Amino acid sequence: MSLKGLKPDSKLNESSAYDPRKMRCIIAEDPDWSLEIVPLLSDLCLKEIIKVFADYPIIEGLLPKHRKRLIENISTEIPLHITTPLIDDEKYWERCCKARWRLCNIVGYGNSWKRMFFERHLEEIIENFIPGVTEPADLNEALNLAAGIIKRLEIRQLLPPVKEPTEGDGDFSDTGSESGLEDLHSGHFNFASVVSKLSNLEEFLVTYRVRNCGMNFEWNLFLFTMQDCELLSKCLSTCKTLRVVHIQQSKIDDVRCKIIASAFVDHPALDVLDLSYNVIQDRGAKALAKLLNGQSKLSVLRLINNCIREKGGQAIAAALKNNTTLRHLNLRLNQVGDEGGLAIFTALITNASLKELLIGGNNMGSAVAPALSQLVVNNSTLQHLDISCTNIGPEGGRLLQEGMEENTTLLHLDLRLTDCGQECEYFISQALYKNREFCRKQSLLCDEGS
């Protein structure tokens, strides 16, 4: 039969047009085969560099776009002695911080993720360091890598050395002597080896305690020994860049306060000293008064919730008469009484530097009201005054109100629990509002002039 006379089947042609297999020129044996483009050689190389970066760290010589991809993808678990000298990119250190800590706020770290990482890293090492037990290798490595970066240390706990119990050692009661407790160990972590290497340290905050001790509570876990005090004072006095020192909740008494104050008498940079929530009494306050009378440039002194009484308050008042650097004084929750309060308010009549005085909760009464009234009349520097929990009474409130009628600089006055009367509080609040408005307008004029 001849094939010339055959006509193509139109139905067959139409059906083959809808068959994708018959439309392809090549049918792959692999059902997963695709026409995707083969990765670039540069991408393959970069992927391998990321994979072996811990063993063969290569970053110099890479193009900026390749360096960016490298930093975005390398592991945050790579040892610090490899990454620290090579990587300054903040994105990498941000990933390191967020991988290690749940809460990360860089505002207090100069907006630097790298600084935040190393400051918190060093803080954790010190807080978990047990003298005589912990090897200093990690501590030395952190100091060698980031000594120039660290500007602030906040140590929230210090572990005491471990002492093996000996025969005859008994449990100490709540009233046990402190000297007996000091015999149990020679001291906590010595900061001398750390502070000497931190050439840019500006803020130092420490609390001698153990956090979350639970049922393992012992008094020696909360003991700031004489050896601790002497070593800490000595090393801080040699750090000439130090501006802020906080030693809170560490049972600092008069003897320890004297040692600390004497260490900062000639310090060239100390600006803030906070010894709040300790047990400082009058002799310690006198030592701090000598600090204010000397060559110190201290502008902020906080002594909240100590045990300072009349004589301590009078000593601080005598220092305020001649001091020209102190801007903020916080004596809340002490016991300076009427005599101490009178001395401080009288001294501030001629003081031209102090801008904030917080002296609430000091067991003062109506006897201080006349001096307080004279203070607000004659002092043109003070802007913030807290006399809360001072029972000046209605008569004292009237004297204070009369004084405020002549005052143009006081912006905030805390009168809570003073029993001066609602009418008196209202007129004083109006005077304060007038002062704030005047201050605001003056600042606007200054801004326009500049």
C-alpha positions in Angstrom: 0.0 0.0 0.0 1.4 3.4 -1.0 2.0 6.0 1.7 1.6 9.0 -0.6 -2.1 9.1 -0.4 -2.2 9.1 3.4 -3.2 12.4 5.0 -2.0 13.4 8.5 -4.5 12.8 11.2 -5.4 16.2 12.5 -6.8 14.8 15.8 -3.4 13.1 16.5 -1.6 16.4 15.9 -3.8 18.3 18.2 -3.4 15.8 21.1 0.4 15.7 20.8 0.5 19.5 21.1 -0.8 19.1 24.7 1.6 16.4 25.7 4.6 18.1 27.5 6.8 15.0 27.1 6.4 15.1 23.3 7.2 18.8 23.2 10.7 18.4 24.9 13.7 17.8 22.9 15.5 16.0 25.7 13.9 13.8 28.3 16.2 13.6 31.4 16.6 10.2 33.1 16.6 12.1 36.5 13.1 13.2 37.4 14.6 16.0 39.7 16.7 17.4 36.9 16.1 21.1 36.3 17.4 24.0 34.2 18.6 26.0 37.2 21.8 27.9 36.7 25.0 26.4 38.3 26.1 28.5 41.3 28.9 31.0 40.7 32.4 29.9 41.6 32.7 32.9 44.0 29.6 31.8 45.8 30.9 28.3 46.1 34.2 29.6 47.4 32.5 31.9 49.9 30.4 29.1 51.2 33.5 27.0 51.8 35.3 29.9 53.6 32.3 30.3 55.9 32.3 26.6 56.6 36.0 26.4 57.6 36.4 29.9 59.0 37.3 28.7 62.5 40.3 26.8 61.1 41.2 29.1 58.3 40.0 32.6 59.1 40.1 34.7 55.9 38.5 38.1 55.7 41.2 40.4 54.3 41.1 40.7 50.5 37.5 39.9 50.2 35.2 42.3 48.3 32.9 44.4 50.5 29.8 42.5 49.3 31.5 39.1 50.0 32.8 40.3 53.4 29.2 41.4 54.3 27.9 37.9 53.4 30.7 36.3 55.4 30.0 38.3 58.5 26.2 37.6 58.2 26.7 33.8 58.0 29.7 32.8 60.1 28.9 31.1 63.4 28.7 33.0 66.7 30.4 30.0 68.4 33.8 30.7 66.8 36.4 31.2 69.6 36.9 34.9 70.5 40.6 34.9 70.0 39.9 34.4 66.3 37.0 36.8 65.7 38.0 39.7 68.0 41.0 41.0 66.1 39.4 40.3 62.7 35.8 41.5 63.0 34.7 45.0 64.1 31.4 44.9 62.3 28.6 45.6 64.7 26.2 43.2 62.9 28.3 40.3 63.9 28.5 41.3 67.6 24.8 42.0 67.6 24.2 38.4 66.6 26.7 37.2 69.3 24.9 39.3 72.0 21.4 38.1 71.0 22.5 34.5 70.8 23.9 34.6 74.3 21.5 36.9 76.3 17.8 37.3 76.0 17.7 41.0 76.9 20.0 43.3 75.0 20.0 47.1 75.3 23.0 48.9 74.0 22.0 52.3 75.2 24.2 51.9 78.3 27.1 50.7 76.3 27.7 53.7 74.0 25.5 52.0 71.3 28.2 49.5 70.7 27.4 45.8 70.4 31.0 44.8 70.6 31.6 46.7 73.8 28.4 45.3 75.3 29.5 41.8 74.5 32.9 42.0 76.1 31.7 44.0 79.2 29.0 41.4 79.9 31.4 38.6 79.1 34.0 39.8 81.6 31.3 40.5 84.2 30.0 36.9 84.0 33.6 35.6 84.4 34.2 37.7 87.5 30.8 36.9 89.0 31.4 33.2 88.7 35.0 33.2 89.7 35.9 31.3 92.9 39.2 32.4 94.4 41.6 29.4 94.6 39.4 27.2 92.5 38.7 28.8 89.2 41.5 28.9 86.6 42.2 32.4 85.4 42.7 31.4 81.7 39.3 32.7 80.5 39.7 35.9 82.6 43.2 36.6 81.1 42.0 35.9 77.6 39.1 38.3 77.9 41.4 41.0 79.3 44.0 40.5 76.6 41.4 40.7 73.8 39.2 43.6 74.9 41.1 45.6 77.6 40.8 48.8 75.5 37.1 48.3 74.7 35.7 48.0 78.3 34.6 51.2 79.9 32.1 49.9 82.5 31.9 47.0 84.9 28.8 46.1 86.9 29.5 43.2 89.2 26.3 42.0 90.9 27.8 39.2 93.0 31.1 37.9 94.2 31.6 34.3 95.3 33.7 33.7 98.4 36.6 31.2 98.4 35.8 27.6 99.3 37.0 26.6 102.7 37.0 23.0 103.8 35.2 22.6 107.1 37.5 21.7 110.0 36.7 20.0 113.3 35.2 22.4 115.7 33.7 24.7 113.1 30.1 25.4 114.0 27.2 27.2 112.4 27.2 30.9 113.0 24.0 32.4 114.4 22.3 35.6 113.1 24.2 37.5 115.8 27.6 36.0 115.1 30.5 38.4 115.2 31.8 39.7 111.9 35.4 39.1 112.9 34.7 35.5 113.3 33.2 35.3 109.9 36.2 37.1 108.4 38.4 34.3 109.7 36.6 31.8 107.5 38.1 33.2 104.3 40.8 35.6 103.2 38.7 37.6 100.8 36.8 37.7 97.5 38.0 38.3 94.0 41.0 40.7 93.8 40.2 43.4 91.2 43.8 44.6 91.0 44.7 42.3 88.1 41.6 43.5 86.2 41.6 47.2 86.8 45.3 47.6 86.0 44.7 46.3 82.5 41.5 48.3 81.8 43.1 51.5 80.5 39.7 53.1 79.6 37.6 52.0 82.6 35.2 54.9 83.6 32.4 53.2 85.7 32.8 50.6 88.3 29.7 49.1 90.2 30.1 46.2 92.6 28.0 44.5 95.3 29.6 42.0 97.7 26.9 39.4 97.9 25.8 36.1 96.4 22.6 36.1 94.4 20.0 33.3 94.6 21.8 31.4 97.3 18.5 30.0 98.6 18.8 27.4 101.4 22.6 27.6 101.1 22.6 31.0 102.9 25.5 31.8 105.1 26.6 35.2 106.5 30.1 35.0 104.9 28.4 35.1 101.5 27.5 38.7 102.2 30.7 39.8 103.9 32.9 42.7 102.7 36.1 41.9 104.6 38.8 44.4 105.6 41.1 42.7 103.0 38.5 43.2 100.3 38.2 46.8 101.3 41.9 47.6 101.3 42.6 45.8 98.0 39.6 47.3 96.3 40.4 50.9 97.5 44.0 50.5 96.4 43.3 49.3 92.9 40.5 51.9 92.3 42.7 54.8 93.5 45.3 53.9 90.8 42.7 53.9 88.0 43.0 57.6 86.9 40.2 57.3 84.3 37.6 56.2 86.8 34.6 58.6 87.0 31.8 56.6 88.7 32.1 54.3 91.7 29.1 52.4 93.1 29.5 50.1 96.1 26.1 49.2 97.4 24.6 46.6 99.8 28.0 45.6 101.0 27.8 46.3 104.7 30.3 49.1 104.5 30.8 50.5 108.0 32.8 53.5 109.3 36.2 51.9 109.2 35.7 50.7 105.6 34.2 54.0 104.6 37.3 55.8 105.9 39.5 53.6 103.8 37.5 54.2 100.7 37.2 57.9 101.2 41.0 58.3 101.8 41.7 56.4 98.5 39.9 59.1 96.5 41.1 62.2 98.2 43.5 63.2 95.4 41.7 61.3 92.6 41.8 63.5 89.4 38.6 62.2 87.7 36.1 60.8 90.2 32.7 62.4 89.6 30.1 60.1 91.2 30.4 58.1 94.5 27.5 56.0 95.6 27.7 54.1 98.9 24.0 53.6 99.4 22.4 50.8 101.4 25.3 50.2 103.7 25.8 50.8 107.5 27.8 54.0 107.5 27.5 56.1 110.7 28.8 59.4 111.9 32.6 58.6 111.7 32.2 57.5 108.1 30.2 60.6 107.2 33.1 62.7 108.7 35.5 60.9 106.4 33.4 61.7 103.4 33.1 65.3 104.6 36.9 65.5 104.5 36.8 64.2 100.9 34.4 67.0 100.0 36.7 69.5 101.7 39.8 68.3 99.9 40.9 68.5 96.3 38.2 66.1 95.1 36.1 67.0 92.1 33.2 65.0 93.3 29.9 66.3 91.9 27.5 63.5 93.0 27.4 61.8 96.4 24.7 59.3 97.3 24.4 57.9 100.8 20.8 56.5 100.7 19.7 54.3 103.6 22.7 54.4 105.9 22.9 55.2 109.6 24.1 58.8 109.6 23.0 60.8 112.6 23.2 64.4 113.9 27.0 64.6 114.1 27.4 63.1 110.7 24.9 65.5 109.2 26.8 68.4 110.8 30.1 67.3 109.4 28.6 67.1 105.9 27.1 70.6 106.4 30.5 72.0 107.4 31.9 70.6 104.2 29.1 72.1 102.1 30.0 75.6 103.2 33.3 75.5 101.3 32.6 73.0 98.6 32.2 74.3 95.1 32.0 71.1 93.0 29.1 69.0 94.5 25.9 69.2 92.4 23.8 66.4 93.8 23.6 65.1 97.4 21.3 62.3 98.4 20.9 61.6 102.1 17.4 59.9 102.0 16.5 57.4 104.7 19.2 58.3 107.3 18.7 59.8 110.8 20.3 63.2 110.7 17.5 64.6 112.9 16.7 68.2 113.5 20.2 69.3 114.4 21.7 67.7 111.3 19.0 69.1 109.1 19.4 72.6 110.5 23.1 72.5 109.9 22.7 71.3 106.3 19.9 73.9 105.4 21.9 76.7 107.0 25.1 75.7 105.1 23.2 75.7 101.8 22.1 79.3 102.3 25.6 80.4 101.1 26.4 77.4 99.0 26.4 78.2 95.3 27.0 74.9 93.7 24.5 72.3 94.9 21.5 71.9 92.6 19.8 68.8 94.0 19.3 67.9 97.7 17.3 64.8 98.7 17.0 64.6 102.5 13.6 63.0 103.0 13.0 60.4 105.7 15.6 61.7 108.1 13.6 62.0 111.3 13.3 65.8 111.1 10.4 67.9 112.4 9.1 71.4 112.5 12.3 72.8 114.1 13.9 72.8 110.6 11.2 74.9 109.0 12.7 78.4 109.7 16.0 77.4 108.2 14.3 75.7 105.3 12.4 79.0 104.6 15.6 81.0 104.7 17.2 78.5 102.3 14.6 78.9 99.6 14.7 82.7 100.0 18.4 83.1 99.8 19.7 80.2 97.7 19.6 80.9 93.9 21.2 77.6 92.8 19.1 74.8 94.3 16.6 73.4 91.7 15.4 70.1 93.3 14.6 69.6 97.0 13.1 66.5 98.6 12.0 66.9 102.2 9.4 64.1 102.1 8.5 62.4 105.4 9.6 65.6 107.3 6.8 66.6 109.7 7.1 70.4 109.4 3.3 70.8 110.2 1.0 73.7 109.1 3.2 76.4 110.7 6.3 75.1 108.9 4.3 74.9 105.7 3.3 78.6 106.1 6.9 79.6 106.5 7.9 77.6 103.5 5.1 79.1 101.5 6.3 82.6 102.4 9.8 81.7 101.3 8.7 80.3 98.0 7.0 83.6 97.2 10.5 85.1 96.8 12.1 82.1 95.1 12.6 82.0 91.3 15.0 79.0 90.9 13.5 76.0 92.7 11.8 73.8 90.2 10.8 70.6 92.2 9.9 70.3 95.8 8.8 67.0 97.3 6.3 67.6 100.2 4.9 64.2 100.6 4.0 63.3 104.2 5.0 66.6 105.6 1.6 67.5 107.1 1.9 71.1 105.8 -1.8 71.3 104.6 -3.4 71.1 101.3 -3.8 74.9 100.9 -0.1 75.3 101.5 0.8 72.6 99.0 -1.4 74.2 96.4 0.2 77.7 96.7 3.7 76.1 96.7 2.9 74.0 93.6 1.8 77.2 91.8 5.0 78.9 92.7 7.0 75.9 91.4 5.0 76.0 88.2 5.8 79.7 87.7 9.5 79.0 88.2 9.4 76.1 85.7 7.7 78.3 83.1 10.2 81.1 83.6 13.1 78.5 83.2 11.5 77.1 80.0 11.2 80.6 78.5 14.8 81.4 79.4 16.0 78.2 77.7 14.0 79.1 74.6 15.6 82.5 74.4 19.0 81.0 74.8 18.4 78.6 72.0 17.2 81.4 69.7 20.3 83.4 70.6 22.6 80.6 69.8 
